[in-house]
Amino acid sequence: MDSLLGKSFYIKTYGCQMNVYDSEKVAAMLQNEGMVQTEEHQTADVIILNTCHIRDRARHKVYTELGFLKKNKEKRLKDGKCCVIAVGGCVAQAEGGEIFKNAPFVDVVFGTQTYHQLPAMLDQAVQYSYKKSWQRNVLTNRKKEQVINIDFTSENKMDYMPMFRSIDGSEFLAIQEGCNKFCTYCVVPYTRGMEVSRPADLVLKEARAMADAGIKSITLLGQNVNAYRGLAPGAAGPGEETWNFSRLLYAVAEIPGVERIFYTSSHPLNVDLDLMKAHAEIPALIPFVHLPIQSGSNDVLRKMNRKHTAEEYIDIIEKFREYTPHIAFASDFIVGFPGETEKNFEETLALVEKVRFAQAFSFKYSRRPGTAAYNMVDQIDEAVKVERLRILQDLLQQHQIHFNKQSIGQVVPVAFQKHGKFQNQVIGKSKYMQSVVVSNINPAEFLHSIRLIKIKGATLSSLEGVVEQSAQLQSA
């Protein structure tokens, strides 16, 4: 693909960690084609937006960004330079050709399962970019010139995309994608497809490559990561032996150099005794679980099609704590789901008080076209949703800052991943996935290492620490 050779590209990523992982794969793939990544969209020949569709606000952010990019494209084309705009990810999967109608200057739309075909799509678009005048390229109907592929193919895109390439701060490893749960508020089954697990040998191969590159902390990713059912090493195909999630965890932990393992996001329906035992038996598996519940009301959970009760969720939490007493939990909450009463909301607050989450993500219910909840009666007034979210977040934040302050004075292992905002500053994660900021050090000595850090201060969002001078490089 000579037309891509030497071209520059820029990627902006929205949404979840799976999108971050996909963007890293795309970057590696385009670099293999001879393209050069840039951090400035103004100088890029190709601009890629990897989008999120989980909430309406995320969708609007994409179209707002496209409005700014249109002006950038006009200027570059007037100057005789290439400017191809590609929209991928969940918005692209959900809206397809509607993106061209709303933003006719977009050149490429690619879905969540066609990332591996992106170089061919971009190659076609780059050639068109030079053949047409800037006025036609930006302002007019360009249906014959625009490229779209949002198919759900029989191919597993992860089998065709590059293996891990050492990128500063990278630690993500996708093992599973898609969802079969069909929660009534969620678009994931429609934008990511049904649950698909990577074969265990491919997961382990990528994990070994990460460890060989010096990555000590690995985050296993999936829409329902603990629903993992991948072919066992050596298995030939469907009907052969498979591994469950806990079996994979033990195998990843055996890889030399892997000192810390985290996974996200898990589902209560896929938690089993094997996973609880794994937390007690695998030293590298951190004592922190992201386990979304969404609501503490059984009435609301039933309407959400969550297929578990609040009591069953609490029982899972308590059993985890029996095996690993120092374990902590994060969760997700939605307030203002259709039909949610004040009593239902109070039940959510009661569950939060009982569990006391170390972290949590909470949102107002957002209607998503195509989901079962979109046309439900008893939609909640926006003002009520805003007030309930405020009350819930106040409570969650009280618990989170209390949890963080318990770390003050402790010496904790921190896995460092990226540079901080200021010079000579690095940011890492504690074994409870708290952000830990350390200043006045040489970042080169800390990135991709796990160090013992003494915690001096705590806020809602992070911990402040200093190097424990007597400590050498440590494992988690």
N, C-alpha and C positions, 0 to 999 in steps of 0.2 A: 504494500500500500504506500507507494511513493508519495502520494499527495498528503499523507499525514506526517511523513518524516520531517522533523524539524519544527513542526507546528507546536504552539504552546497551548496549554489547557488549564482551566481554572475550575475547581469543584466547590460548590457550596452545599453543605449537608444540613438537612432539617430532621428533627425527630429523634428516633430511638437509636440505641447502640448498634442495632442490626444495620441501620442505614450508614452509620460511621464505618462499620466493617465493610459493607458493600462499596462505599466510596474508596476505601483503601485498596480494595481489590481492583476497582476500575482504574485507579491511578497507576497501579503496578502494570496492569494490562496495556494501558496506553503508552506507558514508558517503554514497554517491550516493543511497541510499534514505532519507536523512535520519536515520540512526542516528549515535550518538556513541561513539567508542572510549574505553574506560577501562582503566587499568592495575591496577585493584583488582576482583577477582572478586566480593568481598562486596557491591559496589554495582551490579553489572551485572544488567540485565534479561535478557540473553542471554549464556550462557557457551558458548564453542566450544573443543573440544579437537581439534587437528589432529594426528593420531596416526601413529606409526611401528610397523611390524610386522616389521622386519628380524630382530629377535632376541626371544626369549621374555621377556627382562627388560624390554624396551621395552613390550611388551604389558601386563605386570603393573603397570608404572608408571601406565598409563592407568586400570586398575581401582582402584588405590590412590587415585589422584586423585579418581575418581568417588565413592569412599567419603566423602572429605572434602566434596565438593560436595553430597552428599545432605543433610548437616546444614545447609549454607548455604541450600539450597533450602527445607527445612522452615521455617527461620526467616523467610525472605522471604515465603513464601506465608501463613504465620500472620499476618504483618503486613499482608497484603493487597497485596503487591507482586508484580510479575511475576518469574518465574525460569524461563527455558527453558534446558535443557541440550542441546547438540548435539555429537555425536561424528562427526568426519569423518576422512578420510585412510585410511591403509593398514589399520589395525585395523578400521575400519568396512567397508572393501571386503572384507576377508577373512572377517569374522565376521557381518556383516549383522545380521539379527534376533536373533542370539544375544546381542547387547549388551542388548537389551530384556529378555531372560530373566535375564541376570546383574545388570542394573541397571535395574529397571522404572521408575525415576524419570527416565530419559533420555527426551527428547521427540523428538529428531531424529537419524537416522543417515543420513549422506550419503557417497557414495564418492568416489574420487579423480577421477572424470570428470564429477561432477555439481555441482562448486562453483558454476558459473554459475547453477544453479537454486536455490541456497540461500535467496535472499530470499523466494521463494514458499513454501518449506518452513517457514521461520521465521514467516512471516505466519500460516500455518495454526496452528502450534504456539502462538504468542502468544495467539491468540484462544481456544484451548482452555485456556490457562493461567488466564484470567480466568473461564471458565465453570464450572470444577470446583473443589470444595473442596480444601484443601491435603492432607487425608488421602488422598483418592482420587488426587490428582495425584502424590503421592510414593509411596504404599505399595501400591496395588492394581493389578490387571490393567487396563491402559489401551490394549489393542491397537488399538481403533478410533480412538484419539486420537493415537497415535504416528505419526510421519511417517518413511518410509524411501525412499531412492532410491540404489541402488548399481549402476545400469545402466551398461553400456558402450555408449554411444550412438554413432550415426554422426557426431554433432557433435564438433568439436574444441573443448573447453572454453576453450582459450586464445584462440580467435577471438571468444568471447562475453564475456570478462572485460575489465575496464577496462585501458587502456594504463597505462604507468608514471605514478605520481604521486609527486612528490618526498617521500621519507620519510627522516628522518635516518639516515644510514649505509647506505642501501639501494644495492646495486650489482648485484643478480641479474637475469638475463634468461634465461628458459627458451626454448630453441630446439628441444628434442627431448624426448620422453617415452616411457617404455616400453622393453621389451627383448625381443629375439627369441632370445637366446642359450640360455636354459633351463639355466643352471648348476644342478646337482642340489641345491644347498643353498639356493637363492634363491627368494624369494616374489615378486620384482618383476614377472615376467610375469603373475602372477595378480592382483596388486593394482594395477598400473599399466597393464597391457595390452601389446599389441605396439608396436613402435617406430613412432612418428608424429613427423614433422618439420613445424615451422611453415613456411609459405611465406616465402621470403626477404624479400619486400617488407614483411611484417608485422614480422619481426625487425628490419629496418633502421629501420622507422618508430618502433618502441619504443626502439631504441638512440639515434635522433636526439632523441626526447623526453627521454631520460635526459641526453644531452649538453647539451641546451638548459636543463635544470634544474640544470646545474652538476656533474653526475656525471662525473668524469674517468676513473674506473676501473670497468670493467664485467666481471662474471663471467658467462660463458655456461654455462648449465646443461642437463644431460640425464642420464638414466640411462646412456646410451651416447652421450655428446655428439658424439664424432667419427664416429658412424654417421649423422650428419645428411645427409639427402637431401631438401632442400626445393625446392618449385617456384621456378624462377627468376622474377625480377620480370617481370611481364607475361604469365607463363604462365597458361593458362586452366584447366587441370585435369590429371587423370591422363593420362599419355602425353606430356605436354609436357616441355620442357627442365627439368632440375633442377640445382641447385648441390650440390657436395659441401662438406664442412666447411671445407676450406682456402679454397675460393672465397669462402665467407661471411666467413671471418676477414679476408681482404684488403678486403672491402667495408666491414665494421665499422670497420676501422682507418682507412679514408678519411674517416670522418665527422668534421667539425671538432669539436674539444673532447674526443674520445676519445683519451686519452693512455696508457692501460694496459688490456690485455686478458688475462684468465685464463679457463680453461675447466676444467670438471670434471663428471662423471668420465668418463674415456676407457677404451677397451678395446683390448688389444693387437691383436685381429683387425682393427680398423678403422684402425690406424696405417698410413699410406702415405707414399711419398716426397714427395708434395705437402705433407703436414703438416710433415715434417722441414724442407723448404725454407722453408715459411712462417715457422718459428721463426728461421731465419737471415736472412730478408728483411724481416720486419715489425718495425720498432723498438718498436711498442706492445705486441707479444706478448711477455709476460715469459718469461724462460728457466727455466720451472718447469713440470713436467708431472706430474699425478697419474695414474699408470698402474698400476692394481691387478693383482697376479698371484695372490695368495691362498696359493700354496705354491711351494716350489722343487723339489718332487718331481714328476717326470713321471708316476709311478704315481698320485699323488694328483690331479694336474691332470686326468688321464684320467677318474678317478672323479667329479671335479667337473664334467666335460663342458666344460672350458675351451677345448678345441679348439686349443691351442697348447702348445708345450713350454717348459721352462725355458731351453733353448738358444736358441730363437726369441725369447724375451723378452729375453735378454741381448743378442742380435744387434740388436734394436730400440734398446735403450739405447745401444749402441756407435755405431750409425749416427746417432742423434740427436746424440751428442757429436762426431761427425765434422763435422756441419754447424754446431753451436753448442757449442764446447768448454766454455763456462762454464755450461751448462745443468745443472739439478738435478732430482731426481725424488722423488716421494712414492709410496707404495704401500699396499695393504691386504693383510693376512694373516689366515688362519684356521688355528688349531692344533687338533689333536685331531679332524680329520675322520675319519669311519668308516674303519677299516683302516689309519690312519697308523701306520707302524712307527717305531722309533727311528731307523733309517737314513733314512726319508723325512724325518723332522724335521731330522736333521743336514744333509740336502740343502737344506732351507730356510735354515738358518743359513749354509751355504756361499754360497748365492746372495746373501744379505744382505751378507756380507763382500765379495763381489765388486762389487756395485753401490754400496753405501754410500749409503743413502737419506738425504735431508735431513730428511724427515718420514715417518711411517708410522702407520697405524691397524692394531691387531692385536687379535684377539678369539679366545675359545674357540668352537669349533663349537657352534651352538645348533640343535637339531632344530626344524624348522618343519613343521607339519602341511600335507600337500598337496604337499610337494616330494619328488623322487625319493630323496633321501638319508634321508628320515625313517625308512624301513623297512630301510635297509641293515644288513647284519650287521656284526659287529665294531665296535660302538659303543665309543668309548674311555672308560675310567674317568675320572670327574671329577677325581680327584686327579692323574692323569697330565696331563690337559689344563691344570690349574692350574699345574703345575710347568713344563710346556713353554712356556706363555704367559709365565711369569716369566723364563725363560731368554731367550726371543726378545725380550721387551721390554727386558731389560737391554742386550742387544746393540744393538737399534735406538736406544735412548736414548743409548748411548755415541756412536754415529755422529751423532745429532742434535745433541747438545751440542757435539761437536767442530766440526760444521758451523757452528753458531751462533757459537761463539767466534772463528771466522775473521773475523767481521764487526767485532770490536772494533778501534777505531781508524779504521775506514773511514767515509767520508761516502757515504751511500746515499740514493736517492730513496724516500720513503715516502708512500703514499697513505693519507690519514687518513679514517676512516669513522665513528668513534663516540666518545662521551665515555668517559673512564676511570672507575674506581671512585671517585676522589677529585676534589675541586674543582680546576679549572684543570689538568686532565689529559686527554689524548686518546690514542687507540689507532689505529694504522694498520698497513699491511702493506708489507713490503719487496717487492722484485721476486722474492724467493723465498718469498713468502707467510708470512714470519715476522712474528709480532705485535711491533710496536715501540711502546713506551710513552714518551711525552714529558710531563713535568710542568712546572708553574710557567709556563704560557702561557695565552693567551686562546683557549679552544676555538673560539669563533666565527670566528677568523681562520684556523683550520686545517681544519675539517671540509670535506670534498669538495675538498681541495686536495692537491697533491703537492709536498712540500718536501724539501730536502736536509737530512738529519739525520746528525750524527756519533754513532756507536755507542760508548757508554762501558762497557756491561756486557752480559753474556749469561747466560741460564739455559736450562734445557731447553725451557721453554715460550715465552720471549719475549726481546726485546732491549730495552735501556734506552738512550735517546738524548737528545741535546740539539740545539737548533736550530743549524745552521751559520750564524752571523751574517752571513757575507758572501754567502749564497745568497738569491736571489729565488725566486718561484714557479717550479717546475721541472716538466718532463715526465719520464716514466719512460724 
